[in-house]
Amino acid sequence: MNKKYRKTIIAGNWKMNLLPSEVKPFTEELRSSMPRVKTCETVLCVPFTHISALRRALKDNRIAVGAQDVSTYEKGAYTGEIAGDMLNDLGVRYCIVGHSERREYHGEDNFTVGRKALAALENGIHPIICVGETLEQRERGITMEHISCQLISALSFIPDDKVRQCVIAYEPIWAIGTGKTATPEEAQEVCSFIRRIMRERYGARLARSVSILYGGSMKSSNAKELLSMPDIDGGLIGGASLKPNEFIQIIDAVAQVTGEER
Ligand code: PEP
């Protein structure tokens, strides 16, 4: 399928790492040698406490600001929660929802993930909806069944006219933070399956314009191979996004794949 209809997105997920005071030196290093790749949207999903510092440090729109979670609630007595309009007010453009770590450590189910995706969309923020199977599910041969259940449940909360603003991230849990990457073929198989679901539910036009990312130990040494796959439109990157030089090389891999000057 032709990739020209959709954006390539390289999104870093800092998780609970680095300090707000480290944002400025990090972004200075990143911006000083980051290639300008027109076809690539670069995003940094940082902890809530780092968002303002990141916005200040970025100065222009070369890198978009992302968050790692959003409340399902709009406002009110929800101690500790962060609402979608608060994120929007800070200039957040992307928000990860349903990361496997939130599903595992915070008990988030498909229902919550769908409501979070909707909360982001209602505030003009692109949700990056994460789906992925455990090693046990893969070995039992139920990967596709599991992915389809996670995806369809989340999408059922989203009005059809907002689906095109969603980004889907396929993140096999066994590959996150383990150094074990899915092979490009394994990742492609699931990403193509996700696109098929999108096509069956929303039609070919929408399916070809939705960006599907791969996440799970993506790094400079494997990014080019993964990004060359026809249905992989970028990466959600944990560990390697904490090292400016690694992250830059992943963005550079996009330029190599698209054959873009940089
Ligand atoms: C992630 O946090 O979404 C992720 C893919 O982490 P890592 O790249 O470290 O595996």
Boltz pocket constraint, residues with backbone or C-beta under 6 A from the ligand:
constraints:
  - pocket:
      binder: B
      contacts: [[A, 13], [A, 15], [A, 171], [A, 175], [A, 176], [A, 177], [A, 178], [A, 179], [A, 215], [A, 216], [A, 217], [A, 218], [A, 236], [A, 237], [A, 238], [A, 239], [A, 240]]
      max_distance: 6.0
